[in-house]
């Protein structure tokens, strides 16, 4: 007994469907790659690596300058604005004064590597937290890194361009942070925060 085979067009239809699906998939991929702009600031593994390096550099600056006393000296380098900062009271980049306590550390960690940074000092203010800016280089990018540390200031600490003022005597009138009260030795505790990002 013989089975009769009739012509079947289903194979051609399946082939045509597969070819159309492949064309749609390739067209979608081409459109997606054309629509997505890849820039140097796009999120990637290398950008995450750079962000991590910047964060480590910022923390290293804070740790080493705090240990050497330069961070405290920089916070006290204040006389109606940070000394030598100009009319705004904040530096717009690396401090010009070669004797500035943070200049060498900031230059080595950021300026020489073309990394922008802001340095802000936060302090208690009547139950709230206020801040003053030491260095303002603009608005950070989305992948900016931040590091911070706390610095205690004592009533006997001297501040001003030539250390001519004493926090216990002149602080409430001349210094940006008021005393926290309740202690004859501790004046206040400030938090120094560095925000850094690749230019």
C-alpha positions as CSV (number, residue, x, y, z in Angstrom):
1,X,0.0,0.0,0.0
2,X,1.3,3.3,-1.0
3,X,0.9,6.6,0.9
4,X,0.2,9.6,-1.3
5,X,2.3,12.7,-0.6
6,X,0.7,16.0,-1.3
7,X,2.6,19.2,-1.8
8,X,3.1,21.0,1.5
9,X,3.8,24.7,1.7
10,X,4.3,24.8,5.5
11,X,8.1,24.5,5.2
12,X,8.4,27.6,3.2
13,X,6.2,29.5,5.7
14,X,8.4,28.4,8.6
15,X,11.5,29.5,6.7
16,X,10.0,32.9,5.9
17,X,9.0,33.4,9.6
18,X,12.5,32.6,10.8
19,X,14.1,35.0,8.3
20,X,11.7,37.8,9.3
21,X,12.3,37.2,13.1
22,X,16.1,37.3,12.5
23,X,15.7,40.6,10.5
24,X,13.7,42.1,13.4
25,X,16.2,41.0,16.0
26,X,19.2,42.4,14.0
27,X,17.2,45.7,13.4
28,X,16.5,46.0,17.1
29,X,20.1,45.5,18.1
30,X,21.3,48.1,15.6
31,X,18.7,50.6,16.9
32,X,19.7,49.9,20.5
33,X,23.4,50.5,19.9
34,X,22.7,53.7,17.9
35,X,20.4,55.1,20.5
36,X,22.8,54.5,23.4
37,X,25.6,57.0,23.6
38,X,28.8,55.8,25.2
39,X,30.7,58.6,26.8
40,X,33.7,58.8,29.1
41,X,31.3,59.3,32.0
42,X,29.1,56.3,31.1
43,X,28.8,53.7,33.9
44,X,31.3,50.9,33.3
45,X,33.6,48.7,35.1
46,X,36.5,51.0,34.4
47,X,34.6,54.0,35.7
48,X,33.7,52.1,38.9
49,X,37.5,51.4,39.3
50,X,38.3,55.1,38.8
51,X,35.6,56.0,41.3
52,X,37.0,53.6,43.9
53,X,40.5,55.0,43.4
54,X,39.2,58.5,43.9
55,X,37.4,57.5,47.1
56,X,40.6,55.8,48.4
57,X,42.6,58.9,47.6
58,X,40.2,61.2,49.4
59,X,40.2,59.0,52.5
60,X,44.0,58.8,52.4
61,X,44.2,62.6,52.3
62,X,41.9,62.9,55.4
63,X,43.7,60.1,57.3
64,X,47.2,61.3,56.7
65,X,46.5,65.0,57.3
66,X,44.5,64.3,60.4
67,X,47.4,62.2,61.8
68,X,49.9,64.9,61.1
69,X,47.8,67.7,62.5
70,X,47.5,69.4,59.1
71,X,43.8,68.9,58.8
72,X,43.1,70.6,62.1
73,X,45.5,73.4,61.1
74,X,43.5,73.8,57.8
75,X,40.2,74.0,59.6
76,X,41.7,76.6,61.9
77,X,43.2,78.6,59.0
78,X,40.2,80.9,59.1
79,X,39.7,84.6,59.5
80,X,36.3,85.8,58.2
81,X,36.6,83.2,55.5
82,X,39.5,80.8,54.9
83,X,42.8,82.7,54.7
84,X,43.7,83.7,51.2
85,X,40.4,82.4,49.7
86,X,39.2,85.8,48.4
87,X,35.8,87.5,48.9
88,X,33.8,84.3,48.8
89,X,35.6,82.8,51.8
90,X,36.2,79.5,50.0
91,X,39.0,78.5,47.6
92,X,37.9,77.9,44.0
93,X,40.7,75.3,43.5
94,X,43.9,74.3,45.1
95,X,44.9,76.9,47.7
96,X,47.4,79.4,46.2
97,X,49.3,79.8,49.5
98,X,52.3,77.3,49.4
99,X,52.2,77.2,53.2
100,X,48.5,76.1,53.4
101,X,48.3,73.0,55.6
102,X,46.4,70.9,53.0
103,X,47.9,72.2,49.7
104,X,50.6,69.5,49.3
105,X,48.3,66.6,50.0
106,X,45.5,68.0,47.8
107,X,47.9,68.7,45.0
108,X,49.4,65.2,45.1
109,X,46.1,63.3,45.4
110,X,43.9,65.3,43.1
111,X,45.4,68.3,41.2
112,X,48.2,66.4,39.6
113,X,45.8,63.7,38.5
114,X,43.2,66.1,37.1
115,X,40.6,65.3,39.7
116,X,38.1,68.0,40.8
117,X,37.2,68.2,44.5
118,X,35.2,70.1,47.0
119,X,36.1,70.3,50.7
120,X,33.3,71.1,53.2
121,X,33.3,71.4,56.9
122,X,30.1,70.4,58.8
123,X,29.6,71.5,62.5
124,X,26.8,71.5,65.1
125,X,24.6,74.6,65.1
126,X,21.8,74.9,67.7
127,X,20.8,71.3,67.5
128,X,21.1,71.3,63.7
129,X,24.1,70.8,61.3
130,X,25.5,73.7,59.4
131,X,28.4,73.7,56.9
132,X,31.0,76.0,55.5
133,X,32.9,75.4,52.3
134,X,36.7,75.3,52.2
135,X,37.2,74.4,48.5
136,X,34.5,74.7,45.9
137,X,35.4,73.5,42.4
138,X,31.8,73.2,41.2
139,X,29.0,70.6,41.1
140,X,30.1,66.9,41.4
141,X,29.2,64.4,38.7
142,X,27.0,61.4,39.4
143,X,30.0,59.2,40.0
144,X,31.7,61.4,42.5
145,X,33.3,59.8,45.6
146,X,33.0,61.1,49.1
147,X,35.1,60.6,52.2
148,X,34.9,62.2,55.6
149,X,36.4,62.3,59.1
150,X,35.7,64.1,62.3
151,X,38.1,66.6,63.9
152,X,37.8,67.8,67.5
153,X,38.7,71.4,68.2
154,X,39.7,72.6,71.6
155,X,39.1,75.8,73.5
156,X,42.8,76.5,73.6
157,X,43.3,76.1,69.8
158,X,44.5,79.1,68.0
159,X,43.1,80.2,64.6
160,X,43.5,83.0,62.0
161,X,46.3,83.7,59.5
162,X,49.0,84.0,62.2
163,X,47.3,82.0,64.9
164,X,46.5,85.3,66.7
165,X,43.0,84.3,67.9
166,X,42.0,81.7,70.5
167,X,38.8,79.7,70.1
168,X,37.7,80.1,73.7
169,X,38.1,83.9,73.6
170,X,37.3,84.9,70.0
171,X,35.6,81.8,68.6
172,X,32.0,82.8,69.0
173,X,32.6,86.2,67.3
174,X,35.2,85.4,64.7
175,X,35.1,81.7,63.9
176,X,32.5,80.0,61.7
177,X,31.5,77.4,64.4
178,X,30.2,78.3,67.8
179,X,31.2,76.3,70.9
180,X,29.0,73.3,71.8
181,X,29.0,74.2,75.5
182,X,29.2,71.9,78.5
183,X,33.0,71.6,78.4
184,X,35.9,73.9,79.3
185,X,38.3,72.0,77.0
186,X,36.3,70.8,74.0
187,X,35.2,73.7,71.7
188,X,33.4,71.7,69.0
189,X,33.7,68.7,66.7
190,X,33.6,69.3,63.0
191,X,33.3,66.8,60.1
192,X,35.6,67.5,57.1
193,X,34.1,66.0,53.9
194,X,35.9,65.7,50.6
195,X,33.9,65.1,47.4
196,X,36.0,64.2,44.4
197,X,35.3,63.3,40.8
198,X,37.2,62.8,37.5
199,X,37.2,65.8,35.2
